[in-house]
């Protein structure tokens, strides 16, 4: 426990001491005691010190300097001032008495025959014993946490050890502050009424918030909680909540809490490292299945069995892409901005709640899902997937603006390499012409399915009017203008709205396009030719960019 000025006055060496002023500071904590005979205190004072003085260095100071001296002691958080009477001073100046009262600095008077050494020795012995006690306590709690850490504990095991040490119920929250475990179930559901940052002390390595809460089951019962964020890497972070129901936490409790947070962090990092190694191993198998790198079918089946994929089962390969923003797809073929890794991992966790046999692979900005089909038709599978998929999105706290989903035909392990390409083609092809979200089967691509199967760029080029290719090379923005105009049945107003330009500007651009391309927009055959060309052009651009990599 903290050693205070009040405790010090109870020592045998100070039994004749007199408290002159500063009674409100008797609970000041003492960390050290030393002799002071010079006024330049700011050079060597540290918080929590008690000063012993015969007033030798202050006896000739002016009234203002004496008041400033006491103010310096208070500023540096001095715990108390002991002045020896009868040697250099017969009476403590009233200015010092008043200043000590003002700054709540206990002013203690001792007689001239009281040795400094006796006081210092007795005070330091108590401080030393307290340090030893704290060190022993720290060793005990660290050993308890270390012992359980060696047993590969769950987070709940660490929480139970902490509860036993500080005698307060413990609650663990996930990244969005939903309860994942509580040592006492009644404290799992609560409402936060108020919160404030806890002043950081020297013994705190983490940042704490103290909040006032009410329980869902006892709304009239208010109490406080101490909340600390558990740092983590890779995975979502957690919050540790200490419920101060029957007691306020003291310094020793914080020692246990600090140790607990460190061990929570260590356990989370360890679990993350293990999961990363396991997932990387699974990713390698999935990549080999998708590219058919196995020398024999036996090797393929053996590797697939690690993922619980069986030769006699039917599967579909589903590719999911989340997009936060899109440029005009028929002009900009660069990869769009996607949701971050944490959101992707949260999405996968929710998917596993819906599809228990799910096998997944996160690759760059896409998620590959290998799913059991249950022999459903293409349309039935798409409808069932869409229902569950949209339910998952509803539960995401940060929903992506746009999603793209490509679903392959039904396949077996033997043909994963062929059918995984189908899903990817859906994302690539439909992403070139659809600004909105979509969930599509391979058959849904229609005309674009035909385009995706043409691998020769020269063949694609033959489908595009030469003037359209030249327009793209000279003024690609006009290609977007023409596409918008034709997509909206040559309606100037609607197409201008899509491009965020004035209808007069739209008319000017269309006239420029007609002159450049020498196109008659009233000729149905020419319109068909340009409509096809506008849809083939993004595929041609994508192929050229892919081949240049």
C-alpha positions, -999 to +999 in steps of 0.1 A: +000+000+000+011+036-005+031+052+023+017+086+031+026+117+052+000+107+077+017+073+080+050+089+085+038+111+114+029+079+132+066+068+133+084+067+166+111+092+154+083+118+148+062+112+179+071+147+191+066+163+157+039+190+152+018+194+121+019+232+116-002+235+084-011+218+051-034+192+068-052+186+035-021+171+021-016+143+047-026+117+021+003+127-002+023+096-011+060+095-001+085+080-026+117+094-010+131+116+018+162+139+017+178+169+034+174+203+017+195+233+027+195+253-006+167+272-024+174+259-060+150+230-056+139+227-092+173+212-102+170+181-081+134+176-068+114+146-079+077+139-072+068+124-038+098+136-019+097+147+018+123+174+025+142+179+058+155+214+065+171+234+093+162+266+073+199+274+070+196+283+032+164+302+036+169+323+067+179+354+048+153+351+020+127+378+015+090+372+021+083+370-017+111+345-022+099+323+007+064+321-009+079+314-043+100+286-027+069+269-014+052+273-047+082+255-064+079+226-039+042+223-047+048+225-085+073+196-083+048+176-062+067+175-030+049+154-004+059+173+028+083+197+044+099+190+078+116+220+095+139+216+125+133+244+150+158+260+175+190+257+154+188+284+127+152+294+133+132+301+165+099+304+148+086+293+114+077+324+094+040+329+089+045+334+052+057+298+049+029+285+071+003+303+050+018+292+017+019+255+028-017+258+038-025+273+004-007+245-016-018+216+007+018+209+015+021+194+051+045+215+071+060+196+101+080+210+129+106+189+148+128+199+178+164+207+174+176+175+191+158+152+167+185+136+144+179+136+107+195+102+103+169+085+126+140+099+105+156+091+072+165+056+083+130+048+095+113+063+065+136+046+040+132+012+057+095+014+052+099+025+016+124-003+010+101-029+025+072-016+003+094-019-028+103-055-018+066-062-012+057-048-046+084-068-063+073-100-046+037-093-057+048-086-092+067-118-093+037-138-080+012-124-106+037-126-134+044-163-124+006-170-124+002-156-159+033-172-172+023-206-159-011-205-176+006-191-208+027-223-210-005-244-211-018-229-244-047-211-228-078-195-243-085-158-237-111-168-212-085-186-190-064-154-187-096-135-178-104-159-150-068-156-136-072-118-136-106-119-119-091-141-091-062-116-086-082-083-084-116-096-074-136-078-101-157-094-129-139-094-162-155-090-197-139-093-231-152-074-261-144-078-298-134-050-322-170-035-323-174-038-286-197-068-286-192-092-257-173-125-265-167-136-229-176-126-194-164-143-162-199-135-148-227-136-174-247-108-158-219-083-169-220-093-206-247-068-216-244-032-205-251+003-217-225+030-215-238+063-200-205+083-197-168+078-203-136+097-197-099+091-203-079+080-172-049+101-163-018+082-173+004+073-143+040+061-143+030+025-138+006+025-168+019+012-202-015+012-218-043+038-222-074+034-200-109+047-202-133+047-172-169+046-181-202+046-161-226+019-172-259+002-164-267-035-168-293-047-192-308-067-164-305-041-136-308-007-153-311+012-120-277-002-108-249+021-120-212+013-117-180+020-134-158+000-157-121+003-166-116-004-204-083-010-221-077-018-258-055-049-262-030-042-289-027-068-317-013-074-351-029-089-382-062-099-365-089-078-350-082-062-316-101-068-284-111-047-254-105-058-218-132-046-194-128-046-156-161-041-138-157-020-107-188-033-090-178-036-053-144-019-053-123+008-070-091-004-085-058+004-067-022+005-078-016-032-071-047-041-092-032-021-121+000-042-118-021-073-124-041-057-152-010-045-170+004-081-168-029-095-181-030-071-211+006-081-220-003-118-219-036-113-238-016-095-264+010-123-265-017-150-268-035-131-297-002-126-316+006-163-311-028-174-324-025-150-353+010-164-362-003-200-361-034-192-382-012-174-408+010-205-412-020-228-414-038-206-439-006-201-461-004-239-463-040-242-473-035-214-498-007-233-515-029-263-519-057-242-533-033-225-558-020-259-569-056-272-574-065-241-594-034-244-617-034-283-618+002-286-607-001-322-594+018-349-613-009-376-605-045-376-595-036-395-564-014-366-553-042-341-561-068-360-541-044-364-512-038-327-511-075-318-515-084-341-486-064-317-463-091-291-472-119-317-468-125-316-506-135-351-519-132-365-554-169-377-556-183-343-546-196-315-568-184-279-561-186-244-575-158-219-575-172-184-564-150-153-568-161-122-547-147-087-551-157-058-529-153-023-544-155+010-526-153+032-558-154+027-595-143+048-625-161+045-659-155+008-665-154+011-703-124+035-701-105+028-668-093-008-666-072-003-635-081-022-604-106-004-582-102+005-546-113-024-524-121-029-487-093-034-463-079-068-450-097-065-417-131-062-433-123-091-456-114-113-427-146-103-409-166-112-440-149-146-441-158-153-405-195-145-412-194-167-443-182-196-422-213-192-400-235-197-431-215-222-450-197-246-426-177-266-452-164-234-469-129-234-483-115-199-490-085-181-504-079-144-502-058-133-532-050-097-538-083-079-540-105-110-545-119-137-524-121-172-538-147-195-522-150-232-529-185-243-520-206-276-520-234-274-546-258-300-533-266-308-570-286-275-574-292-260-608-272-229-617-301-206-610-311-223-578-275-221-565-273-184-574-305-176-557-296-194-525-262-179-525-275-144-531-300-147-501-272-157-477-247-133-492-270-103-488-278-114-452-240-113-445-236-079-460-264-066-438-244-076-407-212-060-418-207-028-398-189-011-428-206-023-460-188-021-493-203+003-519-203-023-547-198-061-548-190-083-578-196-121-576-189-146-603-202-182-599-187-211-619-205-240-633-207-272-613-174-290-612-152-316-595-117-314-580-103-327-613-115-296-633-109-268-607-083-252-630-109-249-658-139-237-638-121-213-615-113-193-647-150-190-654-156-172-622-127-148-628-139-141-664-173-131-649-157-106-626-135-092-654-161-091-682-191-079-662-169-055-644-161-038-677-198-028-684-216-029-650-214+000-626-237-016-601-233-047-579-239-081-595-240-118-588-237-138-620-234-173-633-212-180-663-243-184-685-254-149-674-225-134-694-243-140-727-224-122-754-196-114-730-191-151-725-182-153-762-157-124-758-140-140-728-132-171-747-114-152-775-077-151-764-063-137-796-062-099-795-062-096-832-095-114-834-110-090-809-096-060-828-115-072-859-148-067-840-141-030-833-147-003-860-114+012-870-126+048-863-136+038-828-101+024-821-087+057-835-111+077-813-099+058-782-063+065-791-069+102-797-096+111-772-106+082-749-130+105-729-152+107-760-155+069-761-171+071-726-194+099-740-205+077-769-211+047-747-233+067-723-252+082-752-260+048-768-267+031-735-294+057-729-311+053-763-295+085-776-312+106-749-290+137-744-304+147-711-301+113-694-266+106-708-254+140-697-266+134-662-246+102-661-215+120-671-222+150-649-221+174-678-245+199-693-268+187-722-253+214-745-218+200-737-232+165-745-245+177-778-212+193-787-193+161-779-217+139-799-214+161-830-176+160-826-178+121-824-200+119-855-177+141-875-145+122-863-159+087-868-181+096-898-209+077-882-246+079-890-263+073-856-296+068-874-282+037-893-292+006-873-263-014-888-237+012-878-252+015-843-250-023-839-213-023-851-204+005-827-224-010-798-204-043-803-172-024-806-178-004-774-183-037-755-153-055-771-129-025-765-125-030-727-118-067-732-091-058-758-076-032-735-075-057-705-058-083-727-031-059-738-025-047-703-023-083-690+001-093-718+024-063-711+028-073-674 
